[in-house]
C-alpha cells in the first residue's frame, strides 16, 4: 500500500507535527513499507493457532510470599 504525501500531511497535522517536504517524502516511503508489512502479516493463516495471552509462564511476579 502506497501512502501519499497528502495522507502524510494529514497524519502530521493530527499529530501536531511540522514536516519539511523532504521529511514528508521520507515518511511517506517509511509508512508505506510499514503498511506493506502489516498487509503481509494479515495474509498469514492463523486459524489453527490458539490465542496467547501470556507468553511466559509466570503469575504475578510482583507478589511477595511471606
mmJSON file of the N, C-alpha and C atoms, coordinates in Angstrom:
{"data_MODEL":{"atom_site":{
"group_PDB":["ATOM","ATOM","ATOM","ATOM","ATOM","ATOM","ATOM","ATOM","ATOM","ATOM","ATOM","ATOM","ATOM","ATOM","ATOM","ATOM","ATOM","ATOM","ATOM","ATOM","ATOM","ATOM","ATOM","ATOM","ATOM","ATOM","ATOM","ATOM","ATOM","ATOM","ATOM","ATOM","ATOM","ATOM","ATOM","ATOM","ATOM","ATOM","ATOM","ATOM","ATOM","ATOM","ATOM","ATOM","ATOM","ATOM","ATOM","ATOM","ATOM","ATOM","ATOM","ATOM","ATOM","ATOM","ATOM","ATOM","ATOM","ATOM","ATOM","ATOM","ATOM","ATOM","ATOM","ATOM","ATOM","ATOM","ATOM","ATOM","ATOM","ATOM","ATOM","ATOM","ATOM","ATOM","ATOM","ATOM","ATOM","ATOM","ATOM","ATOM","ATOM","ATOM","ATOM","ATOM","ATOM","ATOM","ATOM","ATOM","ATOM","ATOM","ATOM","ATOM","ATOM","ATOM","ATOM","ATOM","ATOM","ATOM","ATOM","ATOM","ATOM","ATOM","ATOM","ATOM","ATOM","ATOM","ATOM","ATOM","ATOM","ATOM","ATOM","ATOM","ATOM","ATOM","ATOM","ATOM","ATOM","ATOM","ATOM","ATOM","ATOM","ATOM","ATOM","ATOM","ATOM","ATOM","ATOM","ATOM","ATOM","ATOM","ATOM","ATOM","ATOM","ATOM","ATOM","ATOM","ATOM","ATOM","ATOM","ATOM","ATOM","ATOM","ATOM","ATOM","ATOM","ATOM","ATOM","ATOM","ATOM","ATOM","ATOM","ATOM","ATOM","ATOM","ATOM","ATOM","ATOM","ATOM","ATOM","ATOM","ATOM","ATOM","ATOM","ATOM","ATOM","ATOM","ATOM","ATOM","ATOM","ATOM","ATOM","ATOM","ATOM","ATOM","ATOM","ATOM","ATOM","ATOM","ATOM","ATOM","ATOM","ATOM","ATOM","ATOM","ATOM","ATOM","ATOM","ATOM","ATOM","ATOM","ATOM","ATOM","ATOM","ATOM","ATOM","ATOM","ATOM","ATOM"],
"id":[1,2,3,4,5,6,7,8,9,10,11,12,13,14,15,16,17,18,19,20,21,22,23,24,25,26,27,28,29,30,31,32,33,34,35,36,37,38,39,40,41,42,43,44,45,46,47,48,49,50,51,52,53,54,55,56,57,58,59,60,61,62,63,64,65,66,67,68,69,70,71,72,73,74,75,76,77,78,79,80,81,82,83,84,85,86,87,88,89,90,91,92,93,94,95,96,97,98,99,100,101,102,103,104,105,106,107,108,109,110,111,112,113,114,115,116,117,118,119,120,121,122,123,124,125,126,127,128,129,130,131,132,133,134,135,136,137,138,139,140,141,142,143,144,145,146,147,148,149,150,151,152,153,154,155,156,157,158,159,160,161,162,163,164,165,166,167,168,169,170,171,172,173,174,175,176,177,178,179,180,181,182,183,184,185,186,187,188,189,190,191,192,193,194,195,196,197,198],
"type_symbol":["N","C","C","N","C","C","N","C","C","N","C","C","N","C","C","N","C","C","N","C","C","N","C","C","N","C","C","N","C","C","N","C","C","N","C","C","N","C","C","N","C","C","N","C","C","N","C","C","N","C","C","N","C","C","N","C","C","N","C","C","N","C","C","N","C","C","N","C","C","N","C","C","N","C","C","N","C","C","N","C","C","N","C","C","N","C","C","N","C","C","N","C","C","N","C","C","N","C","C","N","C","C","N","C","C","N","C","C","N","C","C","N","C","C","N","C","C","N","C","C","N","C","C","N","C","C","N","C","C","N","C","C","N","C","C","N","C","C","N","C","C","N","C","C","N","C","C","N","C","C","N","C","C","N","C","C","N","C","C","N","C","C","N","C","C","N","C","C","N","C","C","N","C","C","N","C","C","N","C","C","N","C","C","N","C","C","N","C","C","N","C","C","N","C","C","N","C","C"],
"label_atom_id":["N","CA","C","N","CA","C","N","CA","C","N","CA","C","N","CA","C","N","CA","C","N","CA","C","N","CA","C","N","CA","C","N","CA","C","N","CA","C","N","CA","C","N","CA","C","N","CA","C","N","CA","C","N","CA","C","N","CA","C","N","CA","C","N","CA","C","N","CA","C","N","CA","C","N","CA","C","N","CA","C","N","CA","C","N","CA","C","N","CA","C","N","CA","C","N","CA","C","N","CA","C","N","CA","C","N","CA","C","N","CA","C","N","CA","C","N","CA","C","N","CA","C","N","CA","C","N","CA","C","N","CA","C","N","CA","C","N","CA","C","N","CA","C","N","CA","C","N","CA","C","N","CA","C","N","CA","C","N","CA","C","N","CA","C","N","CA","C","N","CA","C","N","CA","C","N","CA","C","N","CA","C","N","CA","C","N","CA","C","N","CA","C","N","CA","C","N","CA","C","N","CA","C","N","CA","C","N","CA","C","N","CA","C","N","CA","C","N","CA","C","N","CA","C","N","CA","C","N","CA","C"],
"label_alt_id":[null,null,null,null,null,null,null,null,null,null,null,null,null,null,null,null,null,null,null,null,null,null,null,null,null,null,null,null,null,null,null,null,null,null,null,null,null,null,null,null,null,null,null,null,null,null,null,null,null,null,null,null,null,null,null,null,null,null,null,null,null,null,null,null,null,null,null,null,null,null,null,null,null,null,null,null,null,null,null,null,null,null,null,null,null,null,null,null,null,null,null,null,null,null,null,null,null,null,null,null,null,null,null,null,null,null,null,null,null,null,null,null,null,null,null,null,null,null,null,null,null,null,null,null,null,null,null,null,null,null,null,null,null,null,null,null,null,null,null,null,null,null,null,null,null,null,null,null,null,null,null,null,null,null,null,null,null,null,null,null,null,null,null,null,null,null,null,null,null,null,null,null,null,null,null,null,null,null,null,null,null,null,null,null,null,null,null,null,null,null,null,null,null,null,null,null,null,null],
"label_comp_id":["UNK","UNK","UNK","UNK","UNK","UNK","UNK","UNK","UNK","UNK","UNK","UNK","UNK","UNK","UNK","UNK","UNK","UNK","UNK","UNK","UNK","UNK","UNK","UNK","UNK","UNK","UNK","UNK","UNK","UNK","UNK","UNK","UNK","UNK","UNK","UNK","UNK","UNK","UNK","UNK","UNK","UNK","UNK","UNK","UNK","UNK","UNK","UNK","UNK","UNK","UNK","UNK","UNK","UNK","UNK","UNK","UNK","UNK","UNK","UNK","UNK","UNK","UNK","UNK","UNK","UNK","UNK","UNK","UNK","UNK","UNK","UNK","UNK","UNK","UNK","UNK","UNK","UNK","UNK","UNK","UNK","UNK","UNK","UNK","UNK","UNK","UNK","UNK","UNK","UNK","UNK","UNK","UNK","UNK","UNK","UNK","UNK","UNK","UNK","UNK","UNK","UNK","UNK","UNK","UNK","UNK","UNK","UNK","UNK","UNK","UNK","UNK","UNK","UNK","UNK","UNK","UNK","UNK","UNK","UNK","UNK","UNK","UNK","UNK","UNK","UNK","UNK","UNK","UNK","UNK","UNK","UNK","UNK","UNK","UNK","UNK","UNK","UNK","UNK","UNK","UNK","UNK","UNK","UNK","UNK","UNK","UNK","UNK","UNK","UNK","UNK","UNK","UNK","UNK","UNK","UNK","UNK","UNK","UNK","UNK","UNK","UNK","UNK","UNK","UNK","UNK","UNK","UNK","UNK","UNK","UNK","UNK","UNK","UNK","UNK","UNK","UNK","UNK","UNK","UNK","UNK","UNK","UNK","UNK","UNK","UNK","UNK","UNK","UNK","UNK","UNK","UNK","UNK","UNK","UNK","UNK","UNK","UNK"],
"label_asym_id":["A","A","A","A","A","A","A","A","A","A","A","A","A","A","A","A","A","A","A","A","A","A","A","A","A","A","A","A","A","A","A","A","A","A","A","A","A","A","A","A","A","A","A","A","A","A","A","A","A","A","A","A","A","A","A","A","A","A","A","A","A","A","A","A","A","A","A","A","A","A","A","A","A","A","A","A","A","A","A","A","A","A","A","A","A","A","A","A","A","A","A","A","A","A","A","A","A","A","A","A","A","A","A","A","A","A","A","A","A","A","A","A","A","A","A","A","A","A","A","A","A","A","A","A","A","A","A","A","A","A","A","A","A","A","A","A","A","A","A","A","A","A","A","A","A","A","A","A","A","A","A","A","A","A","A","A","A","A","A","A","A","A","A","A","A","A","A","A","A","A","A","A","A","A","A","A","A","A","A","A","A","A","A","A","A","A","A","A","A","A","A","A","A","A","A","A","A","A"],
"label_entity_id":["1","1","1","1","1","1","1","1","1","1","1","1","1","1","1","1","1","1","1","1","1","1","1","1","1","1","1","1","1","1","1","1","1","1","1","1","1","1","1","1","1","1","1","1","1","1","1","1","1","1","1","1","1","1","1","1","1","1","1","1","1","1","1","1","1","1","1","1","1","1","1","1","1","1","1","1","1","1","1","1","1","1","1","1","1","1","1","1","1","1","1","1","1","1","1","1","1","1","1","1","1","1","1","1","1","1","1","1","1","1","1","1","1","1","1","1","1","1","1","1","1","1","1","1","1","1","1","1","1","1","1","1","1","1","1","1","1","1","1","1","1","1","1","1","1","1","1","1","1","1","1","1","1","1","1","1","1","1","1","1","1","1","1","1","1","1","1","1","1","1","1","1","1","1","1","1","1","1","1","1","1","1","1","1","1","1","1","1","1","1","1","1","1","1","1","1","1","1"],
"label_seq_id":[1,1,1,2,2,2,3,3,3,4,4,4,5,5,5,6,6,6,7,7,7,8,8,8,9,9,9,10,10,10,11,11,11,12,12,12,13,13,13,14,14,14,15,15,15,16,16,16,17,17,17,18,18,18,19,19,19,20,20,20,21,21,21,22,22,22,23,23,23,24,24,24,25,25,25,26,26,26,27,27,27,28,28,28,29,29,29,30,30,30,31,31,31,32,32,32,33,33,33,34,34,34,35,35,35,36,36,36,37,37,37,38,38,38,39,39,39,40,40,40,41,41,41,42,42,42,43,43,43,44,44,44,45,45,45,46,46,46,47,47,47,48,48,48,49,49,49,50,50,50,51,51,51,52,52,52,53,53,53,54,54,54,55,55,55,56,56,56,57,57,57,58,58,58,59,59,59,60,60,60,61,61,61,62,62,62,63,63,63,64,64,64,65,65,65,66,66,66],
"pdbx_PDB_ins_code":[null,null,null,null,null,null,null,null,null,null,null,null,null,null,null,null,null,null,null,null,null,null,null,null,null,null,null,null,null,null,null,null,null,null,null,null,null,null,null,null,null,null,null,null,null,null,null,null,null,null,null,null,null,null,null,null,null,null,null,null,null,null,null,null,null,null,null,null,null,null,null,null,null,null,null,null,null,null,null,null,null,null,null,null,null,null,null,null,null,null,null,null,null,null,null,null,null,null,null,null,null,null,null,null,null,null,null,null,null,null,null,null,null,null,null,null,null,null,null,null,null,null,null,null,null,null,null,null,null,null,null,null,null,null,null,null,null,null,null,null,null,null,null,null,null,null,null,null,null,null,null,null,null,null,null,null,null,null,null,null,null,null,null,null,null,null,null,null,null,null,null,null,null,null,null,null,null,null,null,null,null,null,null,null,null,null,null,null,null,null,null,null,null,null,null,null,null,null],
"Cartn_x":[0.843,0.0,0.886,0.626,1.392,0.662,1.369,0.826,1.303,0.378,0.724,1.129,1.693,2.148,0.978,-0.181,-1.344,-1.755,-1.662,-2.007,-0.982,0.28,1.326,1.095,0.735,0.444,-0.729,-1.737,-2.904,-2.516,-1.719,-1.267,-0.398,0.482,1.346,0.515,-0.521,-1.39,-2.105,-2.596,-3.269,-2.316,-1.044,-0.039,0.601,0.135,0.661,2.167,2.566,3.964,4.133,5.238,5.573,6.698,6.419,7.383,7.85,9.114,9.616,9.175,9.313,8.911,9.763,11.03,11.909,11.445,11.041,10.539,9.233,8.38,7.111,7.359,8.3,8.625,9.247,10.149,10.811,9.783,8.885,7.879,6.852,6.593,5.685,6.239,7.519,8.156,8.189,8.573,8.685,7.326,6.318,4.989,4.394,4.702,4.238,4.837,6.12,6.766,6.119,5.846,5.216,3.852,3.055,1.733,1.859,2.891,3.139,3.419,4.207,4.492,3.217,2.377,1.118,0.216,0.155,-0.631,-0.097,1.225,1.84,1.468,1.5,1.121,-0.354,-1.198,-2.628,-2.937,-2.047,-2.292,-1.922,-1.267,-0.862,-2.082,-2.218,-3.335,-3.05,-3.825,-3.658,-4.881,-5.671,-6.913,-6.672,-5.534,-5.242,-4.319,-4.12,-3.232,-4.086,-3.84,-4.591,-4.097,-4.993,-4.576,-3.62,-2.643,-1.68,-1.898,-2.215,-2.458,-1.229,-0.386,0.82,1.912,2.968,3.993,4.966,5.006,5.861,4.991,5.447,4.658,4.959,4.529,4.704,3.401,3.074,1.876,2.274,1.799,2.019,3.439,4.374,5.777,6.061,5.127,5.325,4.775,4.095,3.5,4.599,4.574,5.551,4.974,5.785,5.378,6.068,5.268,5.822,5.652],
"Cartn_y":[-1.179,0.0,1.238,2.127,3.356,4.473,5.115,6.237,7.518,8.336,9.558,10.694,11.721,12.898,13.568,13.625,14.251,13.512,12.2,11.41,11.63,11.743,12.025,13.406,14.37,15.714,15.679,14.874,14.773,14.143,13.08,12.431,13.394,14.126,15.091,16.185,16.625,17.657,17.127,15.877,15.277,15.117,14.854,14.682,16.013,17.098,18.438,18.51,17.947,17.96,18.871,19.548,20.361,19.639,19.225,18.468,19.268,19.09,19.666,18.769,19.252,18.438,17.174,17.266,16.095,15.059,15.541,14.636,13.989,14.757,14.194,13.037,13.202,12.132,10.935,11.219,10.156,9.35,10.051,9.362,8.647,9.191,8.523,7.15,7.097,5.824,4.88,5.394,4.554,4.005,4.869,4.421,3.448,3.624,2.691,1.309,1.262,-0.025,-0.683,0.11,-0.422,-1.003,-0.28,-0.781,-2.044,-2.129,-3.339,-4.535,-4.327,-5.4,-5.833,-4.882,-5.202,-6.014,-5.647,-6.418,-7.84,-7.977,-9.299,-10.134,-9.516,-10.221,-10.609,-9.744,-10.04,-11.187,-11.457,-12.527,-13.912,-13.966,-15.236,-15.933,-17.228,-18.017,-18.397,-17.85,-18.142,-18.849,-19.471,-20.087,-21.261,-21.936,-23.087,-22.728,-21.451,-21.007,-20.509,-21.073,-20.646,-19.277,-18.45,-17.129,-17.276,-16.406,-16.4,-15.137,-15.326,-14.175,-13.812,-14.784,-14.557,-15.439,-14.838,-15.614,-16.287,-15.867,-16.53,-17.106,-18.182,-18.876,-18.33,-17.115,-16.505,-15.866,-15.978,-15.322,-14.316,-13.139,-12.052,-12.037,-11.596,-11.565,-10.558,-9.664,-8.678,-9.14,-10.261,-10.754,-11.328,-10.944,-11.442,-12.589,-13.568,-14.667,-14.481,-14.444,-14.288,-15.547],
"Cartn_z":[0.0,0.0,0.0,-0.894,-1.007,-0.274,0.618,1.367,0.699,0.262,-0.457,0.465,-0.147,0.594,1.322,0.663,1.3,2.563,2.543,3.729,4.836,4.467,5.461,6.08,5.255,5.777,6.756,6.435,7.317,8.66,8.618,9.857,10.66,9.983,10.67,11.334,10.642,11.217,12.457,12.38,13.535,14.72,14.423,15.477,15.859,15.247,15.515,15.231,14.075,13.65,12.448,12.397,11.233,10.497,9.252,8.472,7.265,6.916,5.672,4.521,3.297,2.151,2.049,2.434,2.441,3.458,4.62,5.658,5.238,4.563,4.086,3.135,2.221,1.265,1.989,2.906,3.678,4.473,5.173,5.984,5.108,3.937,3.008,2.639,2.332,1.983,3.187,4.345,5.541,5.976,5.998,6.412,5.397,4.128,3.102,3.328,3.7,3.998,5.216,6.231,7.446,7.118,6.328,5.945,5.094,4.28,3.497,4.394,5.44,6.395,7.119,7.461,8.141,7.223,5.946,4.98,4.867,4.888,4.824,6.051,7.229,8.45,8.433,7.903,7.828,6.881,5.935,4.976,5.526,6.682,7.281,7.876,7.577,8.101,9.553,10.475,11.901,12.474,11.61,12.07,13.02,12.92,13.792,14.948,15.184,16.26,17.423,18.598,19.776,20.237,20.728,21.234,22.413,22.468,23.559,24.373,25.627,26.483,27.296,27.559,28.326,27.741,27.237,26.551,27.502,28.747,29.726,30.832,31.411,32.421,33.812,34.059,35.38,35.774,37.024,37.501,38.581,38.447,39.386,39.938,39.143,39.544,40.662,40.935,41.983,43.334,43.351,44.596,45.486,46.756,47.711,48.509,48.776,49.643,50.993,52.046,53.403,54.18],
"occupancy":[1.0,1.0,1.0,1.0,1.0,1.0,1.0,1.0,1.0,1.0,1.0,1.0,1.0,1.0,1.0,1.0,1.0,1.0,1.0,1.0,1.0,1.0,1.0,1.0,1.0,1.0,1.0,1.0,1.0,1.0,1.0,1.0,1.0,1.0,1.0,1.0,1.0,1.0,1.0,1.0,1.0,1.0,1.0,1.0,1.0,1.0,1.0,1.0,1.0,1.0,1.0,1.0,1.0,1.0,1.0,1.0,1.0,1.0,1.0,1.0,1.0,1.0,1.0,1.0,1.0,1.0,1.0,1.0,1.0,1.0,1.0,1.0,1.0,1.0,1.0,1.0,1.0,1.0,1.0,1.0,1.0,1.0,1.0,1.0,1.0,1.0,1.0,1.0,1.0,1.0,1.0,1.0,1.0,1.0,1.0,1.0,1.0,1.0,1.0,1.0,1.0,1.0,1.0,1.0,1.0,1.0,1.0,1.0,1.0,1.0,1.0,1.0,1.0,1.0,1.0,1.0,1.0,1.0,1.0,1.0,1.0,1.0,1.0,1.0,1.0,1.0,1.0,1.0,1.0,1.0,1.0,1.0,1.0,1.0,1.0,1.0,1.0,1.0,1.0,1.0,1.0,1.0,1.0,1.0,1.0,1.0,1.0,1.0,1.0,1.0,1.0,1.0,1.0,1.0,1.0,1.0,1.0,1.0,1.0,1.0,1.0,1.0,1.0,1.0,1.0,1.0,1.0,1.0,1.0,1.0,1.0,1.0,1.0,1.0,1.0,1.0,1.0,1.0,1.0,1.0,1.0,1.0,1.0,1.0,1.0,1.0,1.0,1.0,1.0,1.0,1.0,1.0,1.0,1.0,1.0,1.0,1.0,1.0],
"B_iso_or_equiv":[0.0,0.0,0.0,0.0,0.0,0.0,0.0,0.0,0.0,0.0,0.0,0.0,0.0,0.0,0.0,0.0,0.0,0.0,0.0,0.0,0.0,0.0,0.0,0.0,0.0,0.0,0.0,0.0,0.0,0.0,0.0,0.0,0.0,0.0,0.0,0.0,0.0,0.0,0.0,0.0,0.0,0.0,0.0,0.0,0.0,0.0,0.0,0.0,0.0,0.0,0.0,0.0,0.0,0.0,0.0,0.0,0.0,0.0,0.0,0.0,0.0,0.0,0.0,0.0,0.0,0.0,0.0,0.0,0.0,0.0,0.0,0.0,0.0,0.0,0.0,0.0,0.0,0.0,0.0,0.0,0.0,0.0,0.0,0.0,0.0,0.0,0.0,0.0,0.0,0.0,0.0,0.0,0.0,0.0,0.0,0.0,0.0,0.0,0.0,0.0,0.0,0.0,0.0,0.0,0.0,0.0,0.0,0.0,0.0,0.0,0.0,0.0,0.0,0.0,0.0,0.0,0.0,0.0,0.0,0.0,0.0,0.0,0.0,0.0,0.0,0.0,0.0,0.0,0.0,0.0,0.0,0.0,0.0,0.0,0.0,0.0,0.0,0.0,0.0,0.0,0.0,0.0,0.0,0.0,0.0,0.0,0.0,0.0,0.0,0.0,0.0,0.0,0.0,0.0,0.0,0.0,0.0,0.0,0.0,0.0,0.0,0.0,0.0,0.0,0.0,0.0,0.0,0.0,0.0,0.0,0.0,0.0,0.0,0.0,0.0,0.0,0.0,0.0,0.0,0.0,0.0,0.0,0.0,0.0,0.0,0.0,0.0,0.0,0.0,0.0,0.0,0.0,0.0,0.0,0.0,0.0,0.0,0.0],
"pdbx_formal_charge":[null,null,null,null,null,null,null,null,null,null,null,null,null,null,null,null,null,null,null,null,null,null,null,null,null,null,null,null,null,null,null,null,null,null,null,null,null,null,null,null,null,null,null,null,null,null,null,null,null,null,null,null,null,null,null,null,null,null,null,null,null,null,null,null,null,null,null,null,null,null,null,null,null,null,null,null,null,null,null,null,null,null,null,null,null,null,null,null,null,null,null,null,null,null,null,null,null,null,null,null,null,null,null,null,null,null,null,null,null,null,null,null,null,null,null,null,null,null,null,null,null,null,null,null,null,null,null,null,null,null,null,null,null,null,null,null,null,null,null,null,null,null,null,null,null,null,null,null,null,null,null,null,null,null,null,null,null,null,null,null,null,null,null,null,null,null,null,null,null,null,null,null,null,null,null,null,null,null,null,null,null,null,null,null,null,null,null,null,null,null,null,null,null,null,null,null,null,null],
"auth_seq_id":[1,1,1,2,2,2,3,3,3,4,4,4,5,5,5,6,6,6,7,7,7,8,8,8,9,9,9,10,10,10,11,11,11,12,12,12,13,13,13,14,14,14,15,15,15,16,16,16,17,17,17,18,18,18,19,19,19,20,20,20,21,21,21,22,22,22,23,23,23,24,24,24,25,25,25,26,26,26,27,27,27,28,28,28,29,29,29,30,30,30,31,31,31,32,32,32,33,33,33,34,34,34,35,35,35,36,36,36,37,37,37,38,38,38,39,39,39,40,40,40,41,41,41,42,42,42,43,43,43,44,44,44,45,45,45,46,46,46,47,47,47,48,48,48,49,49,49,50,50,50,51,51,51,52,52,52,53,53,53,54,54,54,55,55,55,56,56,56,57,57,57,58,58,58,59,59,59,60,60,60,61,61,61,62,62,62,63,63,63,64,64,64,65,65,65,66,66,66],
"auth_comp_id":["UNK","UNK","UNK","UNK","UNK","UNK","UNK","UNK","UNK","UNK","UNK","UNK","UNK","UNK","UNK","UNK","UNK","UNK","UNK","UNK","UNK","UNK","UNK","UNK","UNK","UNK","UNK","UNK","UNK","UNK","UNK","UNK","UNK","UNK","UNK","UNK","UNK","UNK","UNK","UNK","UNK","UNK","UNK","UNK","UNK","UNK","UNK","UNK","UNK","UNK","UNK","UNK","UNK","UNK","UNK","UNK","UNK","UNK","UNK","UNK","UNK","UNK","UNK","UNK","UNK","UNK","UNK","UNK","UNK","UNK","UNK","UNK","UNK","UNK","UNK","UNK","UNK","UNK","UNK","UNK","UNK","UNK","UNK","UNK","UNK","UNK","UNK","UNK","UNK","UNK","UNK","UNK","UNK","UNK","UNK","UNK","UNK","UNK","UNK","UNK","UNK","UNK","UNK","UNK","UNK","UNK","UNK","UNK","UNK","UNK","UNK","UNK","UNK","UNK","UNK","UNK","UNK","UNK","UNK","UNK","UNK","UNK","UNK","UNK","UNK","UNK","UNK","UNK","UNK","UNK","UNK","UNK","UNK","UNK","UNK","UNK","UNK","UNK","UNK","UNK","UNK","UNK","UNK","UNK","UNK","UNK","UNK","UNK","UNK","UNK","UNK","UNK","UNK","UNK","UNK","UNK","UNK","UNK","UNK","UNK","UNK","UNK","UNK","UNK","UNK","UNK","UNK","UNK","UNK","UNK","UNK","UNK","UNK","UNK","UNK","UNK","UNK","UNK","UNK","UNK","UNK","UNK","UNK","UNK","UNK","UNK","UNK","UNK","UNK","UNK","UNK","UNK","UNK","UNK","UNK","UNK","UNK","UNK"],
"auth_asym_id":["A","A","A","A","A","A","A","A","A","A","A","A","A","A","A","A","A","A","A","A","A","A","A","A","A","A","A","A","A","A","A","A","A","A","A","A","A","A","A","A","A","A","A","A","A","A","A","A","A","A","A","A","A","A","A","A","A","A","A","A","A","A","A","A","A","A","A","A","A","A","A","A","A","A","A","A","A","A","A","A","A","A","A","A","A","A","A","A","A","A","A","A","A","A","A","A","A","A","A","A","A","A","A","A","A","A","A","A","A","A","A","A","A","A","A","A","A","A","A","A","A","A","A","A","A","A","A","A","A","A","A","A","A","A","A","A","A","A","A","A","A","A","A","A","A","A","A","A","A","A","A","A","A","A","A","A","A","A","A","A","A","A","A","A","A","A","A","A","A","A","A","A","A","A","A","A","A","A","A","A","A","A","A","A","A","A","A","A","A","A","A","A","A","A","A","A","A","A"],
"auth_atom_id":["N","CA","C","N","CA","C","N","CA","C","N","CA","C","N","CA","C","N","CA","C","N","CA","C","N","CA","C","N","CA","C","N","CA","C","N","CA","C","N","CA","C","N","CA","C","N","CA","C","N","CA","C","N","CA","C","N","CA","C","N","CA","C","N","CA","C","N","CA","C","N","CA","C","N","CA","C","N","CA","C","N","CA","C","N","CA","C","N","CA","C","N","CA","C","N","CA","C","N","CA","C","N","CA","C","N","CA","C","N","CA","C","N","CA","C","N","CA","C","N","CA","C","N","CA","C","N","CA","C","N","CA","C","N","CA","C","N","CA","C","N","CA","C","N","CA","C","N","CA","C","N","CA","C","N","CA","C","N","CA","C","N","CA","C","N","CA","C","N","CA","C","N","CA","C","N","CA","C","N","CA","C","N","CA","C","N","CA","C","N","CA","C","N","CA","C","N","CA","C","N","CA","C","N","CA","C","N","CA","C","N","CA","C","N","CA","C","N","CA","C","N","CA","C","N","CA","C","N","CA","C"],
"pdbx_PDB_model_num":[1,1,1,1,1,1,1,1,1,1,1,1,1,1,1,1,1,1,1,1,1,1,1,1,1,1,1,1,1,1,1,1,1,1,1,1,1,1,1,1,1,1,1,1,1,1,1,1,1,1,1,1,1,1,1,1,1,1,1,1,1,1,1,1,1,1,1,1,1,1,1,1,1,1,1,1,1,1,1,1,1,1,1,1,1,1,1,1,1,1,1,1,1,1,1,1,1,1,1,1,1,1,1,1,1,1,1,1,1,1,1,1,1,1,1,1,1,1,1,1,1,1,1,1,1,1,1,1,1,1,1,1,1,1,1,1,1,1,1,1,1,1,1,1,1,1,1,1,1,1,1,1,1,1,1,1,1,1,1,1,1,1,1,1,1,1,1,1,1,1,1,1,1,1,1,1,1,1,1,1,1,1,1,1,1,1,1,1,1,1,1,1,1,1,1,1,1,1]
}}}
